[in-house]
Amino acid sequence: MFQQQLIRLIRELARSQPFKALPETSKDLIAALTASGEDARDRLEQAISTIARFGSIQPLSDRDLAGAIGLEKKFSLSPSDAIVLASIMAHLVSAAPGPKCFVSQDAKGFANPGIHDELAGFECKVLVNFTDAAGYIGSTLRAAGH
């Protein structure tokens, strides 16, 4: 972990006279890193909890892999992005009606109007920003009474 490596490095540097005070002067930095790491972990656990409660995980099938080839060409996607999109589309075909979303930070791969239009046909919104996704999901769940 970065924080532990930094603490070790500070201790090593503090062995030499010019850096004797480094452990004391870096306490605020270490405290900030600790708080930041804990905050990030809390947000991750919240996201996982919400996904487990309201989301679903789609298994990858041989059909998805075959469909990915066409999507790769159709939308100029990388092979891995095409597999992701094929899996999502396979899920959407059998999903219950109602609003859905696909969230990816891969804006380059999925911020494509053709992909947005394709998924919109399944009531699925494409979001490439986590803050926007959290807002959309929250408002959709509130509108549904959750």
TORDREN-768509 format. One record per residue: residue number from 1; residue in three letters; x, y, z negated of N, C-alpha, C, O in turn. Coordinates in steps of 0.2 Angstrom, whole numbers, plus 2048, in hexadecimal, padded with zeros to 3 digits. Example, Ala and Ser with C-alpha at 12.3 -4.5 7.8 and 13.67 -1.06 7.14 Angstrom:
BEGIN
(fipa 1; 'ala'; (842; 7E4; 7D9); (83E; 7EA; 7D9); (842; 7F0; 7D9); (847; 7EF; 7D6))
(fipa 2; 'ser'; (840; 7F5; 7DD); (844; 7FB; 7DC); (840; 800; 7D9); (843; 806; 7D8))
This chain:
BEGIN
(fipa 1; 'met'; (804; 7FA; 800); (800; 800; 800); (804; 806; 800); (80A; 806; 7FD))
(fipa 2; 'phe'; (802; 80B; 804); (806; 811; 804); (808; 814; 7FD); (80E; 816; 7FC))
(fipa 3; 'gln'; (803; 815; 7F9); (804; 818; 7F3); (809; 815; 7EF); (80E; 818; 7EC))
(fipa 4; 'gln'; (809; 80E; 7EF); (80E; 80A; 7EB); (815; 80B; 7EE); (81A; 80C; 7EA))
(fipa 5; 'gln'; (816; 80B; 7F4); (81C; 80D; 7F8); (81F; 814; 7F6); (825; 814; 7F5))
(fipa 6; 'leu'; (81A; 818; 7F6); (81C; 81F; 7F4); (81F; 820; 7ED); (824; 823; 7EC))
(fipa 7; 'ile'; (81B; 81C; 7E8); (81E; 81C; 7E1); (824; 819; 7E1); (829; 81C; 7DD))
(fipa 8; 'arg'; (826; 814; 7E4); (82C; 810; 7E4); (832; 815; 7E7); (837; 815; 7E4))
(fipa 9; 'leu'; (830; 818; 7EC); (835; 81D; 7EF); (836; 823; 7EB); (83C; 825; 7EA))
(fipa 10; 'ile'; (831; 825; 7E7); (832; 82B; 7E3); (837; 828; 7DD); (83B; 82C; 7DB))
(fipa 11; 'arg'; (836; 822; 7DA); (83A; 820; 7D5); (841; 81F; 7D7); (846; 821; 7D4))
(fipa 12; 'glu'; (842; 81D; 7DE); (849; 81C; 7E0); (84C; 823; 7E1); (852; 823; 7DF))
(fipa 13; 'leu'; (849; 827; 7E4); (84C; 82E; 7E4); (84D; 831; 7DE); (852; 835; 7DD))
(fipa 14; 'ala'; (849; 830; 7D9); (84A; 833; 7D2); (850; 830; 7CF); (852; 833; 7CA))
(fipa 15; 'arg'; (853; 82B; 7D1); (859; 828; 7CE); (85F; 82D; 7D0); (864; 82D; 7CC))
(fipa 16; 'ser'; (85F; 831; 7D5); (864; 836; 7D6); (862; 83D; 7D3); (85D; 83F; 7D2))
(fipa 17; 'gln'; (868; 840; 7D1); (867; 846; 7CD); (863; 84C; 7D0); (85E; 84F; 7CD))
(fipa 18; 'pro'; (863; 84D; 7D7); (85F; 852; 7DA); (858; 851; 7D9); (854; 856; 7DA))
(fipa 19; 'phe'; (856; 84B; 7D8); (84F; 849; 7D9); (84C; 846; 7D2); (847; 843; 7D2))
(fipa 20; 'lys'; (84F; 848; 7CD); (84D; 845; 7C6); (846; 847; 7C4); (843; 843; 7C1))
(fipa 21; 'ala'; (844; 84D; 7C6); (83D; 850; 7C4); (838; 84D; 7C9); (832; 84F; 7C8))
(fipa 22; 'leu'; (83A; 84A; 7CE); (835; 848; 7D3); (82F; 844; 7D1); (829; 845; 7D2))
(fipa 23; 'pro'; (830; 83F; 7CC); (82A; 83B; 7CA); (825; 840; 7C6); (81F; 83F; 7C7))
(fipa 24; 'glu'; (828; 845; 7C2); (823; 84A; 7BF); (820; 84E; 7C4); (81A; 84F; 7C3))
(fipa 25; 'thr'; (823; 851; 7C9); (821; 856; 7CD); (81C; 853; 7D2); (818; 856; 7D6))
(fipa 26; 'ser'; (81C; 84C; 7D3); (818; 849; 7D8); (812; 846; 7D5); (80E; 842; 7D9))
(fipa 27; 'lys'; (811; 846; 7CF); (80B; 843; 7CB); (804; 846; 7CE); (800; 841; 7CF))
(fipa 28; 'asp'; (804; 84C; 7D0); (7FD; 84E; 7D3); (7FC; 84B; 7DA); (7F7; 849; 7DC))
(fipa 29; 'leu'; (802; 84A; 7DE); (801; 847; 7E4); (7FF; 840; 7E3); (7FA; 83D; 7E7))
(fipa 30; 'ile'; (802; 83C; 7DF); (800; 835; 7DE); (7F9; 835; 7DB); (7F5; 830; 7DD))
(fipa 31; 'ala'; (7F7; 839; 7D7); (7F0; 839; 7D4); (7EB; 83B; 7DA); (7E6; 837; 7DB))
(fipa 32; 'ala'; (7ED; 83F; 7DF); (7E8; 841; 7E4); (7E8; 83B; 7E9); (7E2; 839; 7EB))
(fipa 33; 'leu'; (7ED; 837; 7EA); (7ED; 831; 7EE); (7E9; 82C; 7EB); (7E5; 828; 7EF))
(fipa 34; 'thr'; (7EA; 82B; 7E5); (7E6; 826; 7E1); (7DE; 827; 7E2); (7DA; 823; 7E4))
(fipa 35; 'ala'; (7DC; 82E; 7E1); (7D5; 830; 7E1); (7D3; 82F; 7E8); (7CD; 82D; 7E9))
(fipa 36; 'ser'; (7D7; 831; 7ED); (7D5; 830; 7F4); (7D4; 829; 7F6); (7CF; 827; 7F9))
(fipa 37; 'gly'; (7D8; 825; 7F4); (7D7; 81D; 7F5); (7D1; 81A; 7F2); (7CE; 816; 7F5))
(fipa 38; 'glu'; (7D0; 81C; 7EC); (7CA; 81A; 7E8); (7C4; 81C; 7EC); (7BF; 819; 7EC))
(fipa 39; 'asp'; (7C4; 823; 7EE); (7BE; 825; 7F1); (7BD; 822; 7F8); (7B7; 820; 7F9))
(fipa 40; 'ala'; (7C2; 821; 7FC); (7C1; 81D; 802); (7BE; 816; 801); (7BA; 814; 804))
(fipa 41; 'arg'; (7C1; 813; 7FC); (7BF; 80C; 7FA); (7B7; 80C; 7F8); (7B3; 808; 7FA))
(fipa 42; 'asp'; (7B5; 811; 7F4); (7AE; 812; 7F2); (7AA; 812; 7F8); (7A4; 80F; 7F9))
(fipa 43; 'arg'; (7AC; 817; 7FD); (7A8; 818; 803); (7A8; 812; 807); (7A2; 810; 80A))
(fipa 44; 'leu'; (7AD; 80E; 808); (7AD; 808; 80C); (7A8; 803; 808); (7A4; 7FF; 80C))
(fipa 45; 'glu'; (7A8; 802; 802); (7A4; 7FD; 7FF); (79D; 7FF; 800); (798; 7FB; 800))
(fipa 46; 'gln'; (79B; 806; 7FF); (794; 808; 801); (792; 807; 808); (78D; 804; 809))
(fipa 47; 'ala'; (797; 808; 80D); (795; 806; 814); (794; 7FF; 815); (78F; 7FD; 818))
(fipa 48; 'ile'; (798; 7FA; 812); (797; 7F3; 812); (790; 7F1; 80F); (78D; 7ED; 812))
(fipa 49; 'ser'; (78F; 7F4; 809); (788; 7F2; 806); (782; 7F4; 80A); (77E; 7F1; 80B))
(fipa 50; 'thr'; (783; 7FA; 80D); (77D; 7FC; 812); (77D; 7F8; 818); (777; 7F6; 81A))
(fipa 51; 'ile'; (782; 7F6; 81B); (782; 7F2; 821); (77F; 7EB; 81F); (77B; 7E8; 822))
(fipa 52; 'ala'; (781; 7E8; 819); (77F; 7E2; 817); (777; 7E2; 815); (774; 7DD; 817))
(fipa 53; 'arg'; (775; 7E8; 813); (76E; 7E8; 811); (769; 7E9; 818); (764; 7E6; 818))
(fipa 54; 'phe'; (76C; 7ED; 81C); (768; 7EF; 822); (76A; 7ED; 829); (766; 7ED; 82D))
(fipa 55; 'gly'; (770; 7EB; 829); (773; 7E9; 830); (773; 7E2; 831); (771; 7DE; 82D))
(fipa 56; 'ser'; (776; 7E0; 836); (777; 7D9; 838); (77E; 7D9; 83C); (780; 7DD; 83F))
(fipa 57; 'ile'; (780; 7D3; 83C); (787; 7D1; 83F); (785; 7CC; 845); (783; 7C7; 843))
(fipa 58; 'gln'; (787; 7CE; 84B); (785; 7CA; 850); (78B; 7C5; 852); (791; 7C7; 853))
(fipa 59; 'pro'; (78A; 7BE; 852); (78F; 7BA; 854); (791; 7BB; 85C); (78C; 7BD; 860))
(fipa 60; 'leu'; (797; 7B9; 85D); (799; 7BA; 864); (798; 7B3; 868); (79A; 7AE; 865))
(fipa 61; 'ser'; (794; 7B3; 86D); (793; 7AD; 871); (797; 7AD; 878); (799; 7B2; 87A))
(fipa 62; 'asp'; (796; 7A7; 87B); (799; 7A6; 881); (796; 7AA; 886); (799; 7AD; 88B))
(fipa 63; 'arg'; (78F; 7AB; 885); (78B; 7B0; 88A); (78E; 7B7; 889); (78E; 7BA; 88F))
(fipa 64; 'asp'; (78F; 7B9; 883); (792; 7C0; 882); (798; 7C1; 886); (799; 7C6; 889))
(fipa 65; 'leu'; (79D; 7BC; 886); (7A3; 7BC; 889); (7A2; 7BD; 891); (7A6; 7C1; 894))
(fipa 66; 'ala'; (79E; 7B9; 893); (79C; 7B9; 89A); (799; 7C0; 89C); (79B; 7C2; 8A2))
(fipa 67; 'gly'; (795; 7C2; 898); (792; 7C9; 89A); (796; 7CE; 899); (796; 7D4; 89D))
(fipa 68; 'ala'; (79C; 7CE; 895); (7A1; 7D3; 895); (7A4; 7D5; 89B); (7A6; 7DA; 89C))
(fipa 69; 'ile'; (7A5; 7D0; 89F); (7A9; 7D1; 8A5); (7A5; 7D6; 8AA); (7A8; 7DA; 8AC))
(fipa 70; 'gly'; (79F; 7D5; 8AA); (79B; 7DA; 8AE); (79B; 7E1; 8AB); (79B; 7E6; 8AF))
(fipa 71; 'leu'; (79A; 7E1; 8A5); (79A; 7E7; 8A1); (7A1; 7EB; 8A2); (7A1; 7F1; 8A2))
(fipa 72; 'glu'; (7A6; 7E7; 8A2); (7AD; 7EA; 8A2); (7AD; 7EE; 8A9); (7B0; 7F4; 8A9))
(fipa 73; 'lys'; (7AB; 7EB; 8AE); (7AB; 7EE; 8B5); (7A6; 7F4; 8B5); (7A8; 7F9; 8B8))
(fipa 74; 'lys'; (7A0; 7F3; 8B3); (79B; 7F7; 8B4); (79C; 7FE; 8B0); (79B; 803; 8B3))
(fipa 75; 'phe'; (79F; 7FE; 8AA); (7A0; 804; 8A6); (7A8; 805; 8A5); (7AA; 80A; 8A1))
(fipa 76; 'ser'; (7AC; 802; 8A9); (7B3; 803; 8A9); (7B6; 803; 8A2); (7BA; 807; 89F))
(fipa 77; 'leu'; (7B4; 7FD; 89E); (7B6; 7FC; 897); (7BC; 7F8; 897); (7BE; 7F4; 89C))
(fipa 78; 'ser'; (7BF; 7F8; 891); (7C5; 7F3; 890); (7C1; 7EC; 88F); (7BB; 7EC; 88D))
(fipa 79; 'pro'; (7C5; 7E7; 890); (7C2; 7E0; 88E); (7BF; 7E0; 887); (7BA; 7DD; 886))
(fipa 80; 'ser'; (7C3; 7E2; 882); (7C0; 7E2; 87B); (7BA; 7E6; 87A); (7B5; 7E4; 877))
(fipa 81; 'asp'; (7BA; 7EC; 87D); (7B4; 7F0; 87D); (7AE; 7ED; 880); (7A8; 7ED; 87E))
(fipa 82; 'ala'; (7AF; 7EA; 886); (7AA; 7E6; 88A); (7A7; 7E1; 886); (7A1; 7E0; 886))
(fipa 83; 'ile'; (7AB; 7DD; 882); (7A9; 7D8; 87E); (7A4; 7DA; 878); (79F; 7D8; 877))
(fipa 84; 'val'; (7A6; 7E0; 875); (7A2; 7E3; 870); (79B; 7E5; 873); (796; 7E4; 870))
(fipa 85; 'leu'; (79B; 7E9; 879); (795; 7EB; 87C); (791; 7E5; 87E); (78B; 7E5; 87C))
(fipa 86; 'ala'; (794; 7E0; 880); (790; 7DA; 882); (78C; 7D7; 87C); (787; 7D5; 87C))
(fipa 87; 'ser'; (790; 7D6; 877); (78D; 7D4; 870); (788; 7D8; 86E); (782; 7D5; 86B))
(fipa 88; 'ile'; (788; 7DE; 86E); (783; 7E3; 86C); (77D; 7E2; 870); (777; 7E2; 86E))
(fipa 89; 'met'; (77E; 7E2; 877); (778; 7E1; 87B); (775; 7DB; 87A); (76E; 7DB; 87B))
(fipa 90; 'ala'; (778; 7D5; 879); (775; 7CF; 878); (771; 7CF; 871); (76B; 7CD; 871))
(fipa 91; 'his'; (773; 7D3; 86C); (76F; 7D4; 866); (769; 7D8; 867); (764; 7D6; 865))
(fipa 92; 'leu'; (76A; 7DD; 86B); (764; 7E2; 86C); (75F; 7DE; 870); (759; 7E0; 86F))
(fipa 93; 'val'; (760; 7DA; 874); (75B; 7D6; 878); (756; 7D2; 873); (750; 7D2; 875))
(fipa 94; 'ser'; (759; 7D0; 86E); (755; 7CC; 869); (753; 7D0; 863); (750; 7CD; 85E))
(fipa 95; 'ala'; (755; 7D6; 862); (754; 7DA; 85C); (74D; 7DC; 85C); (749; 7DD; 861))
(fipa 96; 'ala'; (74A; 7DD; 856); (744; 7E0; 855); (743; 7E7; 857); (748; 7EA; 858))
(fipa 97; 'pro'; (73D; 7E9; 859); (73C; 7F0; 85C); (73E; 7F5; 856); (73D; 7F3; 850))
(fipa 98; 'gly'; (740; 7FB; 858); (741; 800; 854); (748; 803; 855); (74C; 800; 859))
(fipa 99; 'pro'; (749; 808; 851); (750; 80C; 853); (756; 808; 850); (756; 804; 84B))
(fipa 100; 'lys'; (75B; 808; 854); (761; 804; 853); (767; 809; 855); (766; 80E; 858))
(fipa 101; 'cys'; (76D; 807; 852); (773; 80B; 855); (779; 807; 855); (77A; 802; 852))
(fipa 102; 'phe'; (77D; 809; 859); (784; 806; 85A); (789; 80B; 858); (789; 811; 85B))
(fipa 103; 'val'; (78D; 80A; 853); (792; 80F; 851); (799; 80C; 852); (79B; 807; 851))
(fipa 104; 'ser'; (79D; 811; 856); (7A4; 80F; 857); (7A8; 815; 857); (7A5; 81B; 85A))
(fipa 105; 'gln'; (7AE; 815; 854); (7B2; 81B; 855); (7B6; 81B; 85B); (7BA; 820; 85C))
(fipa 106; 'asp'; (7B5; 816; 85F); (7B8; 816; 866); (7B4; 81A; 86B); (7B1; 818; 86F))
(fipa 107; 'ala'; (7B5; 821; 86A); (7B1; 826; 86E); (7B3; 825; 876); (7AF; 825; 87A))
(fipa 108; 'lys'; (7B9; 823; 877); (7BC; 823; 87E); (7B8; 81D; 881); (7B6; 81D; 887))
(fipa 109; 'gly'; (7B8; 817; 87D); (7B5; 811; 880); (7AD; 812; 881); (7AA; 80F; 886))
(fipa 110; 'phe'; (7AA; 815; 87C); (7A2; 814; 87C); (79F; 81B; 87D); (798; 81B; 87D))
(fipa 111; 'ala'; (7A2; 820; 87D); (79E; 827; 87E); (79D; 827; 886); (7A0; 82C; 889))
(fipa 112; 'asn'; (79A; 823; 889); (799; 822; 890); (791; 823; 891); (78D; 81F; 88E))
(fipa 113; 'pro'; (78F; 828; 895); (788; 829; 896); (784; 823; 898); (77E; 821; 897))
(fipa 114; 'gly'; (787; 81F; 89C); (784; 819; 89F); (783; 814; 899); (77E; 810; 899))
(fipa 115; 'ile'; (788; 813; 895); (787; 80F; 88F); (781; 811; 88B); (77D; 80D; 888))
(fipa 116; 'his'; (781; 818; 889); (77C; 81B; 885); (775; 819; 888); (770; 818; 885))
(fipa 117; 'asp'; (774; 81A; 88F); (76E; 819; 892); (76C; 812; 892); (766; 810; 890))
(fipa 118; 'glu'; (771; 80D; 893); (76F; 806; 892); (76D; 804; 88B); (768; 801; 88B))
(fipa 119; 'leu'; (770; 807; 886); (76E; 805; 87F); (768; 808; 87D); (764; 806; 879))
(fipa 120; 'ala'; (767; 80E; 880); (760; 812; 87E); (75A; 80E; 880); (755; 80F; 87D))
(fipa 121; 'gly'; (75B; 80A; 886); (755; 806; 888); (753; 801; 882); (74E; 7FE; 883))
(fipa 122; 'phe'; (757; 800; 87E); (756; 7FB; 878); (755; 7FF; 872); (755; 7FC; 86C))
(fipa 123; 'glu'; (753; 806; 872); (753; 80A; 86C); (759; 80A; 868); (759; 80B; 862))
(fipa 124; 'cys'; (75F; 80A; 86B); (765; 80A; 868); (769; 810; 86A); (76B; 811; 86F))
(fipa 125; 'lys'; (76B; 814; 865); (76F; 81A; 865); (776; 818; 864); (778; 814; 860))
(fipa 126; 'val'; (77A; 81B; 869); (782; 81A; 868); (785; 820; 864); (783; 826; 866))
(fipa 127; 'leu'; (788; 81F; 85F); (78B; 824; 85B); (793; 823; 85B); (795; 81D; 859))
(fipa 128; 'val'; (797; 828; 85C); (79E; 827; 85C); (7A1; 82B; 856); (7A7; 82C; 856))
(fipa 129; 'asn'; (79E; 82D; 851); (7A0; 831; 84C); (79D; 82E; 845); (797; 82E; 845))
(fipa 130; 'phe'; (7A1; 82C; 840); (79E; 829; 83A); (799; 82E; 837); (794; 82B; 834))
(fipa 131; 'thr'; (79B; 834; 836); (796; 839; 833); (790; 839; 836); (78A; 839; 833))
(fipa 132; 'asp'; (790; 83A; 83D); (789; 83A; 841); (785; 833; 840); (77F; 833; 83F))
(fipa 133; 'ala'; (789; 82E; 840); (786; 827; 83F); (783; 827; 838); (77D; 824; 837))
(fipa 134; 'ala'; (786; 829; 833); (783; 829; 82C); (77D; 82D; 82B); (778; 82B; 828))
(fipa 135; 'gly'; (77D; 833; 82F); (777; 837; 82F); (772; 834; 832); (76C; 834; 830))
(fipa 136; 'tyr'; (773; 831; 838); (76E; 82E; 83C); (76B; 828; 838); (764; 828; 838))
(fipa 137; 'ile'; (76F; 824; 836); (76C; 81E; 832); (768; 820; 82C); (763; 81E; 82B))
(fipa 138; 'gly'; (76B; 825; 828); (767; 828; 822); (760; 82A; 824); (75B; 829; 821))
(fipa 139; 'ser'; (760; 82F; 829); (75A; 832; 82B); (755; 82C; 82E); (74F; 82D; 82D))
(fipa 140; 'thr'; (758; 828; 832); (753; 822; 834); (750; 81E; 82F); (74A; 81C; 82F))
(fipa 141; 'leu'; (755; 81C; 82A); (752; 818; 824); (74D; 81C; 820); (748; 819; 81E))
(fipa 142; 'arg'; (74E; 823; 81F); (74A; 827; 81B); (743; 827; 81F); (73E; 827; 81C))
(fipa 143; 'ala'; (743; 828; 825); (73D; 828; 829); (739; 822; 829); (733; 822; 829))
(fipa 144; 'ala'; (73D; 81C; 828); (739; 816; 827); (737; 814; 820); (735; 80F; 81F))
(fipa 145; 'gly'; (739; 819; 81C); (737; 818; 815); (73C; 814; 810); (73A; 811; 80B))
(fipa 146; 'his'; (742; 813; 813); (747; 80F; 80F); (74B; 814; 80A); (74F; 811; 807))
